Amino acid sequence: MAFESLTQKLNDIFKKLRGKGKLSEADVKQAMKEVRLALLEADVNFKVVKELVARITERAIGQEVMESLTPAQQVIKIVNEELVALMGPAQSKIDFSKDITVIMMVGLQGSGKTTTAGKLGKFFAKDGKKPLLVAADVYRPAAIKQLQVIGDKVGLPVFSMGQQNPVDISKAAIEYARKNNHNVVIIDTAGRLHIDDELMDELINIKNAVNPSEILLVVDSMTGQDAVNVAEEFNKKLSLTGLILTKLDGDTRGGAALSAKAVTGCPIKFVGMGEKLDDLESFYPERMASRILGMGDVLSLIEKATADFDLKKAQELEEKLKTQNFDLNDFMEQLSQVKKMGSLSQILDMIPGFSQQKLKGVEVDDKELVRIEAIISSMTPSERSDPSIINGSRRRRIAAGSGTAIQDVNRLLKQYEQTKKMIKQFTRIEKSGKKSRQKLPFFNF
């Protein structure tokens, strides 16, 4: 996850501050030196770091903090507010027009532009829009085919005219959209390995021809400060309306996300948080600041659960839990629901107090879900419905069929039995009226 190292270092710094009780000016300045170093190591632009730390220091040595009963918490509050202001201060939304909203996707090769165009189309479709993807990258081998494949996966049409002029393709696409009632046109333009005049001239010509509502630059977060430099160059030529940062779920230091808005003046509108075509999120500065400081992101977690969980199935499961009439088929269904929300590490990062930095020594392995799924899939219908019939020979057959060890099968069945016992206890408490009704959204796997 992006910011993992930065979050750890900031948490260590704040832990020292909390341990002091009352803070002196020297304590604050020492902490800010460490914050400055942590930000620089996270590849945040040095000018941005200098200005940010100066603002935090000025506020942190003020009367409000020094005389507070919880000065360390006040400092953390100031850091949070300044991070939000640096990246925002508020969410920047897409400027939809009353007629057709035209979005130009620009960027260098390898930034994930074509895939992101598909993700963006799916994102808008979920919101009730009717997007049209446009294949205007006529230079990169298989670029048109790639967009068509992505279009099929997300259920969206792709407009293509082969290897013709990208300006003509873009203009024709808008006419096609108008005739076929598409209200969002997403143009996947060509990229280059580096910025050159030929690339920029073509993009300027497309811009002048279609007058887009949005020009979104897709940048690879893994490239660090280079991403910010690329954004600066594109912005000078095209007057960008926003940025989309890809691969923010990877092993990136996060400097691009913290620097981009301050350096370019362009807001971050979306972030790519994975390889799946659902893994695109609106960018909320306050939520990202909260994640960076290890305070979780409950709102995004709720949105994910609301979008990805089947309410009817959840209600059916609740009834089975109450009657203790659930089996491994239900266990499997719950796993598939959890997997829709993303990786376990991403989910934990959104829960306050459960960030991976705070779970030292606990390895979050998403492959465990795959193993459990394989084991259950190797069982017969009768074994899933009544796991008590699974004896030694059946366990050996299930392990061989799932490519796992007998110990893995034993562990799963033990966890299942423990979950049943725990639910039985909750049911007794509920019936006795000693406690209010408690729901268990997931199994304890």
Secondary structure by P-SEA (a helix, b strand, c coil): ccaaaaaaaaaaaaaaaaaaccccaaaaaaaaaaaaaaaaaacccaaaaaaaaaaaaaaaacccccccccaaaaaaaaaaaaaaaaaccccccccccccbbbbbbbbccccaaaaaaaaaaaaaaaaccbbbbbcccccccaaaaaaaaaaaaabbbbbbcccccaaaaaaaaaaaaaaacccbbbbbccccccccaaaaaaaaaaaaacccccbbbbbccccaaaaaaaaaaaaacccccbbbbccccccccccccccccccccccccbbbccccccccccccaaaaaaaaaccccaaaaaaaaaacccaaaaaaaaaaaaaccccaaaaaaaaaaaaaaccaaaaaaaccccccccccccccccaaaaaaaaaaaacccccccccccccaaaaaaaaaaacccaaaaaaaaaaaaaaaaaaaaaaaaaaaccccccccccccc
